[in-house]
Amino acid sequence: MGVQELPESVFKLCQNTQRLRELLNDPLFTRNGQKLIPTERALQLQQSLHDPLEALRKLLSPERFKPELCQQRFVIATTDYVMQTILPFALPRIYREAPGVSLEFVPLHHDNLLTQLTTGGCDIALCRPTDSVTPLHQEILGLVSVFCLLSKHHPQASNALTLTDYLSCPHAMIAVSDGVKSLIDDALRGYPERRMVLRAYHLEAALAIIEAMPLIITVPADLAYLAADQHQLVIKPLPFNFKPFDYSMIWHPRCEHSAAQIWLRHLLKP
């Protein structure tokens, strides 16, 4: 077989070896029977290139993440709803697997979501996006509905809650974002305005006044179940049509293939 008849890969290897011989003014290999013996210069090259090549191999090899050794700090932008519903279940799993990690939670700003995840230092956002999140990456965590909470002594605690009842009672909104509030307002468009006596991040504020008036507390469904169990409250469905909204996990494309980020995103899923 002539040189030109060699497979292309072998032919290119021969060409490159010849160029290297000319560059170094050394044959690099000598033949001994059926064997090729590296010259002293070839052995020196092999020794000099071993460490850089090994470092490059490690750099290009798939990253194997070991959470038990992780000392990384993660910053998560999120809402009060997530702080009270998803995180109490996710945090024990995270610290059980990676006791050395550090987590910081910051308020989510819908108008600056892209900035928070691009240059604002945040790794992940957990929220209901109010607009397109392009060019960010997004995974829907699930659908969230909204329920009502009543005291066991509320006049409607043992009855079906009608729209008339709902509109006539004083209201509190807990852990309901502006975007979700607007969805509720749109569903009630054309009806008399509710009397909103309280809007707060945490349930404790509403619990302080729930026995002082026939209060209806509007909360995301997951929080309603938790609060009803802990505080002996009565859950009522909204007395009007309301389409559940999706809650999402959002991150920047630069974090897409990070082993540590993939691990964290997995544990933050409900």
C-alpha positions as CSV (number, residue, x, y, z in Angstrom):
1,M,0.0,0.0,0.0
2,G,1.4,3.4,-1.0
3,V,1.5,6.4,1.3
4,Q,-1.5,8.0,-0.6
5,E,-3.5,4.8,-0.2
6,L,-3.4,5.0,3.6
7,P,-6.6,5.8,5.5
8,E,-6.9,9.6,5.8
9,S,-6.4,9.6,9.6
10,V,-3.2,7.6,9.3
11,F,-2.0,9.7,6.4
12,K,-2.5,12.9,8.5
13,L,-0.7,11.4,11.4
14,C,2.3,10.7,9.2
15,Q,2.2,14.2,7.8
16,N,2.1,15.7,11.3
17,T,4.9,13.5,12.6
18,Q,7.1,14.5,9.6
19,R,6.5,18.2,10.4
20,L,7.4,17.6,14.0
21,R,10.6,15.8,13.0
22,E,11.6,18.8,10.7
23,L,10.7,21.3,13.4
24,L,12.7,19.5,16.1
25,N,15.5,18.2,13.8
26,D,15.1,14.8,15.3
27,P,13.6,11.5,13.9
28,L,11.6,11.0,17.1
29,F,11.5,7.2,16.5
30,T,13.9,4.6,15.2
31,R,12.9,1.1,14.0
32,N,14.1,-2.0,15.7
33,G,12.6,-4.9,13.8
34,Q,8.8,-4.6,14.0
35,K,9.1,-2.0,16.8
36,L,9.4,1.7,16.9
37,I,11.8,2.9,19.6
38,P,11.4,6.6,20.8
39,T,14.5,8.7,20.7
40,E,15.8,10.6,23.7
41,R,14.2,13.7,22.4
42,A,10.8,12.0,22.0
43,L,11.0,10.8,25.6
44,Q,11.8,14.3,26.8
45,L,8.8,15.6,25.0
46,Q,6.6,13.0,26.5
47,Q,7.7,13.8,30.0
48,S,7.3,17.6,29.5
49,L,3.8,17.2,28.0
50,H,2.4,14.7,30.4
51,D,1.3,17.1,33.2
52,P,-0.3,19.7,30.8
53,L,-2.1,17.0,28.9
54,E,-3.3,15.3,32.1
55,A,-4.6,18.7,33.3
56,L,-6.3,19.2,30.0
57,R,-7.9,15.8,30.2
58,K,-9.3,16.5,33.6
59,L,-10.6,19.8,32.5
60,L,-12.4,18.3,29.5
61,S,-13.7,15.2,31.4
62,P,-17.3,15.3,32.7
63,E,-17.4,16.9,36.2
64,R,-18.4,14.5,38.9
65,F,-20.1,16.4,41.7
66,K,-19.8,15.3,45.3
67,P,-22.3,17.2,47.4
68,E,-20.8,16.0,50.7
69,L,-17.6,17.9,49.8
70,C,-19.3,21.0,48.3
71,Q,-18.5,24.4,50.0
72,Q,-20.3,26.5,47.4
73,R,-22.6,29.5,48.1
74,F,-25.9,29.6,46.2
75,V,-28.1,32.7,46.0
76,I,-31.8,32.1,45.3
77,A,-34.3,34.8,44.4
78,T,-37.8,33.8,45.5
79,T,-41.2,34.7,46.9
80,D,-42.8,34.5,50.3
81,Y,-45.0,31.6,49.0
82,V,-41.9,29.5,48.2
83,M,-40.3,30.5,51.5
84,Q,-43.3,29.1,53.4
85,T,-44.2,26.0,51.3
86,I,-41.4,24.6,49.1
87,L,-38.3,25.5,51.1
88,P,-39.3,23.9,54.5
89,F,-39.3,20.5,52.6
90,A,-36.3,21.2,50.3
91,L,-33.8,22.6,52.9
92,P,-33.5,19.4,55.0
93,R,-32.7,17.4,51.9
94,I,-30.1,19.9,50.7
95,Y,-28.2,20.1,54.0
96,R,-28.5,16.4,54.6
97,E,-26.6,15.8,51.3
98,A,-24.3,18.8,51.4
99,P,-23.8,20.1,54.9
100,G,-21.1,22.5,53.8
101,V,-23.1,24.6,51.4
102,S,-24.3,28.1,52.1
103,L,-27.7,29.4,50.9
104,E,-28.9,32.9,50.7
105,F,-32.4,33.9,49.8
106,V,-33.2,37.3,48.4
107,P,-36.5,38.9,47.3
108,L,-37.5,38.3,43.8
109,H,-38.1,41.3,41.6
110,H,-40.2,40.4,38.5
111,D,-39.2,43.6,36.7
112,N,-35.5,42.8,37.1
113,L,-35.6,39.0,36.9
114,L,-33.1,38.9,34.0
115,T,-30.7,41.3,35.7
116,Q,-30.9,39.3,39.0
117,L,-29.9,36.1,37.2
118,T,-27.4,37.7,34.8
119,T,-25.4,40.2,36.8
120,G,-27.2,40.4,40.1
121,G,-25.5,37.3,41.6
122,C,-28.5,35.0,41.8
123,D,-28.2,31.4,40.7
124,I,-31.9,30.4,40.6
125,A,-35.3,32.1,40.8
126,L,-38.4,30.4,42.1
127,C,-41.6,32.3,41.1
128,R,-44.6,32.6,38.8
129,P,-43.1,34.6,35.9
130,T,-45.2,37.5,34.8
131,D,-43.8,37.6,31.3
132,S,-41.5,35.6,29.0
133,V,-38.3,34.6,30.6
134,T,-36.3,34.3,27.3
135,P,-33.3,33.9,27.1
136,L,-33.3,32.3,30.6
137,H,-34.1,28.6,31.1
138,Q,-37.3,27.6,32.8
139,E,-38.8,24.4,34.3
140,I,-42.4,24.4,35.5
141,L,-42.6,23.0,39.1
142,G,-46.4,22.6,39.1
143,L,-49.7,24.3,39.2
144,V,-50.8,26.4,42.2
145,S,-54.4,27.3,43.0
146,V,-55.7,29.7,45.6
147,F,-58.0,28.9,48.6
148,C,-59.7,30.7,51.4
149,L,-59.1,30.2,55.1
150,L,-61.7,30.9,57.8
151,S,-61.7,30.7,61.5
152,K,-63.8,27.8,62.9
153,H,-66.0,30.5,64.4
154,H,-66.6,32.3,61.1
155,P,-70.3,32.6,60.2
156,Q,-69.7,30.6,57.0
157,A,-67.4,28.0,58.5
158,S,-70.0,25.3,58.3
159,N,-71.7,26.5,55.1
160,A,-70.7,26.7,51.5
161,L,-69.0,30.0,50.8
162,T,-71.0,31.9,48.2
163,L,-69.8,34.8,46.0
164,T,-72.0,37.1,48.0
165,D,-70.5,36.0,51.2
166,Y,-67.0,36.3,49.8
167,L,-67.6,39.9,48.6
168,S,-69.3,41.1,51.8
169,C,-66.6,39.9,54.3
170,P,-63.4,41.6,55.2
171,H,-60.3,40.1,53.4
172,A,-56.7,39.4,54.0
173,M,-54.2,38.3,51.4
174,I,-51.2,36.4,52.5
175,A,-48.1,35.4,50.4
176,V,-50.0,36.5,47.2
177,S,-47.8,38.2,44.7
178,D,-48.9,41.2,42.6
179,G,-49.2,38.9,39.6
180,V,-51.5,36.5,41.3
181,K,-53.5,39.3,42.9
182,S,-54.1,40.7,39.4
183,L,-55.4,37.3,38.3
184,I,-57.9,37.3,41.2
185,D,-58.9,40.9,40.4
186,D,-59.5,40.0,36.8
187,A,-61.7,37.1,37.8
188,L,-63.8,39.4,39.9
189,R,-63.9,42.3,37.4
190,G,-67.4,43.8,37.3
191,Y,-68.3,42.8,40.9
192,P,-68.2,45.1,43.9
193,E,-64.7,45.7,45.3
194,R,-63.7,43.6,48.3
195,R,-62.8,45.3,51.6
196,M,-59.1,44.4,51.9
197,V,-58.1,45.0,55.5
198,L,-54.7,43.3,55.4
199,R,-52.1,42.2,52.9
200,A,-48.9,40.6,54.3
201,Y,-46.1,38.2,53.7
202,H,-46.7,35.9,56.6
203,L,-49.8,34.3,58.1
204,E,-49.1,35.5,61.6
205,A,-50.5,38.9,60.9
206,A,-53.8,37.6,59.8
207,L,-54.0,35.1,62.7
208,A,-53.7,38.1,65.1
209,I,-57.1,39.5,63.9
210,I,-59.0,36.4,62.6
211,E,-61.1,36.2,65.7
212,A,-61.8,40.0,65.8
213,M,-63.8,40.0,62.5
214,P,-65.3,37.6,60.0
215,L,-62.1,37.5,58.1
216,I,-61.5,35.6,54.8
217,I,-57.9,34.9,54.2
218,T,-56.9,34.3,50.6
219,V,-53.7,32.2,50.3
220,P,-52.0,29.8,47.8
221,A,-53.4,26.3,48.2
222,D,-50.3,24.7,49.6
223,L,-50.0,27.3,52.3
224,A,-53.7,26.9,53.0
225,Y,-53.3,23.2,53.8
226,L,-50.3,23.8,56.0
227,A,-52.0,26.6,57.9
228,A,-55.3,24.8,58.3
229,D,-53.5,21.9,59.9
230,Q,-51.3,23.9,62.2
231,H,-53.9,26.5,63.3
232,Q,-57.2,24.6,63.1
233,L,-58.6,26.8,60.3
234,V,-61.3,25.9,57.8
235,I,-60.4,25.7,54.1
236,K,-62.9,26.9,51.5
237,P,-62.6,27.0,47.7
238,L,-62.9,30.3,45.9
239,P,-66.6,30.9,45.0
240,F,-65.7,31.8,41.4
241,N,-63.8,30.4,38.6
242,F,-60.0,30.7,39.0
243,K,-57.5,29.0,36.8
244,P,-54.5,27.6,38.7
245,F,-51.2,29.3,37.7
246,D,-47.8,27.7,37.1
247,Y,-44.8,28.1,39.4
248,S,-41.4,27.8,37.8
249,M,-37.7,27.4,38.5
250,I,-35.6,29.8,36.3
251,W,-31.9,30.0,35.8
252,H,-29.3,31.5,33.4
253,P,-27.9,29.5,30.5
254,R,-24.4,29.8,32.0
255,C,-25.6,27.5,34.9
256,E,-27.3,24.9,32.6
257,H,-24.5,22.3,32.7
258,S,-22.9,23.0,36.1
259,A,-23.0,19.8,38.1
260,A,-23.5,21.7,41.4
261,Q,-26.4,23.7,39.9
262,I,-28.0,20.6,38.4
263,W,-27.9,18.9,41.8
264,L,-29.5,22.0,43.5
265,R,-32.2,22.3,40.9
266,H,-33.1,18.6,41.4
267,L,-33.5,19.0,45.2
268,L,-35.6,22.2,44.9
269,K,-38.3,20.3,43.0
270,P,-41.3,19.6,45.1
